[in-house]
Amino acid sequence: MDRKIAILGGGKIGESLLAGLVSSGWRQPEEIVVTVRRQERIDELWERHGVEATLSNPEAVRGASIVVIAVK
């Protein structure tokens, strides 16, 4: 069973969600992909949490078993 989670929106809401998923042990960083609007944010999320991030929503949801829309 694929355990990949795509979080569309890597701002404050999305980052809080991914941090909670990883710290609780519910998902490993390699099981989460997050979408963002800027390349700098991709680097920040990788450094802080070790998660993959992308600028592409379609790329993020490909193969995901759960998709979360984390925007205001």
GUBA-773326 format. One record per residue (C-alpha): residue number from 0; residue in three letters; chain; x, y, z. Coordinates in nm, 4 decimals, decimal comma. Layout:
! GUBA-773326
seq  type  mol  x  y  z
NUM  Ala  A  X  Y  Z
...
END
This chain:
! GUBA-773326
seq  type  mol  x  y  z
0  Met  A  0,0000  0,0000  0,0000
1  Asp  A  0,1348  0,3393  -0,0989
2  Arg  A  0,1728  0,5678  0,2020
3  Lys  A  0,2613  0,8873  0,0152
4  Ile  A  0,0909  1,2065  0,1317
5  Ala  A  0,0823  1,5159  -0,0886
6  Ile  A  0,0382  1,8437  0,0955
7  Leu  A  -0,0647  2,1186  -0,1450
8  Gly  A  0,0531  2,4364  0,0217
9  Gly  A  0,3813  2,4446  0,2094
10  Gly  A  0,3208  2,7638  0,4039
11  Lys  A  0,2602  2,7850  0,7783
12  Ile  A  -0,0415  2,5521  0,7732
13  Gly  A  0,1228  2,2896  0,5511
14  Glu  A  0,4524  2,2999  0,7374
15  Ser  A  0,2760  2,2573  1,0727
16  Leu  A  0,0901  1,9577  0,9369
17  Leu  A  0,3986  1,7908  0,7945
18  Ala  A  0,5976  1,8554  1,1125
19  Gly  A  0,3222  1,6903  1,3157
20  Leu  A  0,3043  1,3890  1,0835
21  Val  A  0,6791  1,3331  1,1041
22  Ser  A  0,7243  1,4041  1,4775
23  Ser  A  0,4362  1,1719  1,5682
24  Gly  A  0,5881  0,8920  1,3597
25  Trp  A  0,2728  0,8627  1,1497
26  Arg  A  0,4764  0,9232  0,8328
27  Gln  A  0,8450  0,9306  0,7450
28  Pro  A  0,9817  1,2371  0,5611
29  Glu  A  1,0274  1,0328  0,2422
30  Glu  A  0,6525  0,9566  0,2414
31  Ile  A  0,5532  1,3247  0,2181
32  Val  A  0,5730  1,5689  -0,0706
33  Val  A  0,4774  1,9356  -0,0347
34  Thr  A  0,4021  2,1982  -0,2974
35  Val  A  0,5326  2,5520  -0,2662
36  Arg  A  0,5492  2,8667  -0,4781
37  Arg  A  0,9214  2,9484  -0,4511
38  Gln  A  1,2431  2,7516  -0,4981
39  Glu  A  1,3816  2,8983  -0,1743
40  Arg  A  1,0950  2,7367  0,0171
41  Ile  A  1,1821  2,3963  -0,1319
42  Asp  A  1,5288  2,4319  0,0175
43  Glu  A  1,3919  2,5468  0,3560
44  Leu  A  1,1553  2,2508  0,3916
45  Trp  A  1,4283  2,0052  0,2930
46  Glu  A  1,6705  2,1509  0,5474
47  Arg  A  1,4147  2,1655  0,8310
48  His  A  1,2216  1,8430  0,7751
49  Gly  A  1,3932  1,6354  0,5062
50  Val  A  1,0803  1,6299  0,2904
51  Glu  A  1,0557  1,6522  -0,0855
52  Ala  A  0,8975  1,9724  -0,2126
53  Thr  A  0,7988  2,0794  -0,5613
54  Leu  A  0,6534  2,3738  -0,7492
55  Ser  A  0,4096  2,1407  -0,9306
56  Asn  A  0,0760  2,0291  -0,7839
57  Pro  A  0,0248  1,7575  -1,0508
58  Glu  A  0,3715  1,6187  -0,9780
59  Ala  A  0,2998  1,6126  -0,6040
60  Val  A  -0,0294  1,4240  -0,6263
61  Arg  A  0,1007  1,1593  -0,8663
62  Gly  A  0,0971  0,8341  -0,6702
63  Ala  A  -0,0284  0,9915  -0,3467
64  Ser  A  -0,2789  0,7941  -0,1393
65  Ile  A  -0,3793  1,1083  0,0534
66  Val  A  -0,3950  1,4654  -0,0781
67  Val  A  -0,4266  1,7546  0,1683
68  Ile  A  -0,5058  2,1090  0,0562
69  Ala  A  -0,3373  2,3278  0,3166
70  Val  A  -0,4190  2,6835  0,2150
71  Lys  A  -0,6232  2,9628  0,3678
END
